[in-house]
């Protein structure tokens, strides 16, 4: 836990020392968003379980993910060819547009809500698993200055795939390996439960 807290403080220090204002234009982003709508929904609320909802996502986080995918830092064979020719200004405009959309929670399965809520809010002391809300907030809105993403209403299948990718090391573009360290402590059942809980979080 001490290592986790130390890492969080280091991230905050880095973010605050290098923070820059976004220069995105939401109106331009809306015009450019047609290419995104087929997978992520016109307003950023995905209706396909494996594709993430991006409505209400923080601009800096959105921008980082797009740049990481474009540069190959984050492997995504579906997204990479779609955004290959886009500029950083395109990403900033899209980020400005989607950050202003409202994330819509979905109906979570009742069977694992209790377990998912417990992990999200308290973690697992026996395995040293930190609470998700330490970074993502009690309502799942994340922390924009620290580049911790909003997760409320996210598709459970997408969250499950992401956590397993962090756990295996397939996805490694998280700051200071925070998500890899956390996911490494999670069982498949814990991942499924917290993903389900997040999907219904509002």
N, C-alpha and C positions, 0 to 999 in steps of 0.2 A: 504494500500500500504506500509506503514511504517513497519507493521508486516511482510509483504512478503519480503521486502528488508533485514530486520534484520535476517529472517530465512535463506535467501540465503547466507548472510555473515557468518552465523554460520556453514552452510554446507561446504562452502569453507574452513573455518578454520579447520574443522574436517577432511576433505579430505586431505588437504595439510599436516596435522600433522601425518597422518597415511598411506600416500601413499606408495605403494610397487610396485616394478617392476614385470611385468608379466614374467613367466618362460615358456610360451607356445611355442611349436614347430609347425609352420604352416604346415610343411610337414607331421608330425605325425597327425595333425588335419585333413588334407585332407584325409588321410587313414581312419580315424575314422568317417568321415562325411557321409559315405554311409547311415547310419541309419537315418540321418537328412534329406536326399535328398527327400524322398517320400513326406514329408510335406512342407519343406522349400526351396526345389529346390537344385540342385547340387552345385550352386554357392551362395546359400543363398537368392535368389530372389524367393519368394513364388509365385505360380500361383493360389493358393486357397485363396479366399478372407478372410476367417476366421483365416487363419494361418499366422503368422507374417513373413515378410522378415527380415533376419538377416545379410544380406550382408552389410559390412561396419560398423557393430555395434562395439562400443568401447569395448575393451577386459575386462576392469574392470566391466562394466555394465553387459556384457554377463555372466561373471563368477558369479556375485552376483545373477542374476536371476536363473541360474542353481542351485546354492547352496540353494537359498531360496525355490525353487520348491522341491528339493530333501529333504529338512528338513521339508517341510510342512508349511513354513512361507508364501509362496505364493501358494495358492491352484490352482492346474492344474491337473485335473484327467487324461488328455490325456498324458501329458509329464511325470508325476511322475513315472509311471511304466517303461517307456522307459529308464529313466536315473537313476533308482534306484541303479543299480550296478556300475555306473560310479564313477571314482575317481576324486578328484580335479584336478589332472594332466590331465585327459581326458578333463575336462572342459577348462583348460588353453590352451591345444592344439587346441581344437575346436575354442576357442575364437581367438587364433592367426590366424587360417586359415580364418575364416569368416570375421574378421576385415579387412583382406587384399582384400576381394572381393568388387566389385563395385556395389553399389546400383543402381537399374534401376527404374527411375520414371515411373509411369503408367499414362494413360490418365484419367484426372479428368473430372467429369461432369461439363459442363459450367454453369449450372443454379445457383450453389451456390459458384462459385469460388470467386466472389467479396466479399461476406459475409465472407467466410473462410479466405481470405487474410486479411481482416480488423481485424478479431479477432486474427489471428496469429501474425500480426505485431503491432496492437495497443490495443488489448484487448477490454474491454467494461467498460468505465469509470462510466457508470450509475450503474453498479452492482459491481464495484471493481475488475473486472476480469483482471488479468495481461496478457500482451502479451506473447504468446507462445515463441516468438523469444528471450525473455529475458533470457531463459535458453537453448533453443534448437538452437539458432542462426538464422540469417536471411535466411540462405540456408538450415536449418534443419540438420546441421551436429552435433549438440549437443556440449557438452563440456566434453572431456574425463577426465581431472583432477578433475572435480566436479562430475563425474559420471552421467551427464545429457545425456541421450541417443540420438543417431542420429535417426531422424524420417523421413527424406526425402525418398520418394518413398514407404512409408509404406502402406500396404493394408488398405483402408478406413474402411472396416468392422471390421478389427482387432482393429484399433484405436478407433472406436466407442465403441466396446465391452470393451476395456480397460478403456476408460474414464468413461463409465457408471459403471464399476466395482469399480473404484476409488470413484465415486460419492456416491455409495451405501455403501461403506466401505467393500465390498466383497474382494477387493484387497487393502492390507494395508502394503505393503512392501516398500513404498516410503519413502525417507529420510525426517524426520521431518514433515511428512504428507503434504508435498508441493503439490503433485498432488491431494490429497483428498480435500485440501482447494480450489484449483483451479477448479476442476471438480464440486464441490458443487455449484459453481456460474454459471455453464453452463446449458443452456436449451438443450433439445433434438435437436432443430434446429441448435444451435450453435455448438454442438458436431458433428453433421452430416456435417455441412459446413466446419469446420476446418479439419475434417478427410479427406474429399474429397480434400481440398486444399493441404494438406500434401502429399497425394498420388501422386500428379503431381509435387511436389516440387523437384527441382534439384539444 
